[in-house]
Amino acid sequence: MDAKEQVKPEPSDRTAALETLLSAARARRDEFNANQQISADVVEMMKAAGVYRAMVAKRFGGDEKSPAEFLRLIETISQADGSTGWVASFGFSAVYLSALPIETLEAMYANGPDVVFAGGIFPPQKAVPVEGGLEVSGRWSWGSGCTGAEVIGVGIKVEGGGPTGGLPLIAVTPAKNVQIVPNWDVIGMRGTGSHDMVLDKVVVPEAWTFVRGGKSSLDTPLYRYPSMPLAAQVLAVVGLGIARSALDQMTALAGGRTSITGQPTLADRPYVQTDIAKAEAALRSARAFFYEITEEAYATLVAGDELSIETRALLRLASTNAARVGADITLDIYRMAGTTGVFANHWIAQLMQDAQVIPQHAFLADTTWQNAGKVLLGLESPPGYP
C-alpha cells in the first residue's frame, strides 16, 4: 500500500490521540528531562496525533494543514510540556524537505507520511564528491529530537558546488547512518535531546540534498509559504504555549498560597494583581500579532499572490516578539512567586528555564529585531533574512 492509498485516521481518533499525547507530556516531563530526550513511545504518540503528517503534502498522504493550524497544534502541545512541543515543532520540516526532488519525496513517503525528521546544520562540514553522491563526514550540534528521528539532515559545503544564495546545503540520510553523542547538558529544554550527531564517510546521493530555504518542488500555497520565517515561527510558538501554562498555573496558585510570614495570599497583593493583568495583556497581544500576520500571509498565497519582503519580515518580527514576550512573562511569574519558585523541581522554575532558552536561538535572537527594522525601513537585510 503506497502513501496515497493509506487510510487516514478519523478526526475523532486524532483528537483522542492528541489528548493521550498531552496527558503523557504533562505527566512525564521529569522523565524527559532526566533522560535528555522525549521517550520513544511519546514520539509514537505524536505520530498518532498527526504531528508528523500535518505539513506533508496531500499527494503523499499528508494533511497539508495551513501554517496557523500547525502552529496552534504546537502551541497546545507546548502548554503541556515545552520540550515535547519543541520536538513536535520539527514536524514542519516537511516544508523544508519539499525542496528535495519529487522522486526523492516519493521515496521518503513511500511507506506513509509519518516520517520523523531531525537535523543539525552548524557548523557545515565538507562533503566530497564520490561515485554515488557526496561523502559526508563530521560532527554537528543542536540535533533536537535526533534520538527519535528516522531521517536526519546535516549541513554541508561542497567545494566548487553551485551557489546557494547564502543558504545552507543539507544532506539527508537514514538515522541508522548517524551516531548520536549524548551531550545535551543544559538549564532548560532538557528533554529536547538536542545532542551532537556524527557521520563517518556516509555517501549521500545528490538527489537527497537540498538548499534549506530553497525553492520547493511542490506548488501549493503551503509550499510557497516562506520556510525560513516558518522555522522561526514553530519555535517561537513554543514560548507562547509555555507562557500560557505558566500564567494559568500562577493564577491558580496565587489564590491558594498563604505566606509563612503571615503576608496576604499572592492574589491579595497589589503588585501581583497588576503584574498578572500586564502579563495577560502582553501574552494576548503577542499571540494576536503572531497569528494575524500568519493568516494574512497565507491568505495572500492562497489568492495566488507573492509575499512582499515586508510581510516576510513581519512574520520574523512576530516570532521574535512572541519568543521574547513568552520568556519575559515566565520570568515575571518566577519573580512574583517568591521563594516558591527557587526549587529546581518546581514547575515555576522549570517553565521559566525552558522559556529563557527560546529567544537564545539564532532565529529569534536580539539581532533579528535589527534585521526586521532594516527591512521595514527599506534597507538591505543580511543573507538568509527574512
Helices and strands as residue ranges (DSSP letters): G 3-5, H 11-27, H 29-35, H 40-48, G 58-60, H 67-80, H 82-89, G 90-92, H 93-97, H 102-108, E 117-130, E 133-143, G 146-148, E 151-158, E 169-174, G 175-177, E 179-181, G 190-192, E 195-204, G 206-208, E 209-211, H 221-224, H 227-254, G 266-268, H 270-302, H 309-336, G 338-342, H 347-357, G 358-360, H 367-376
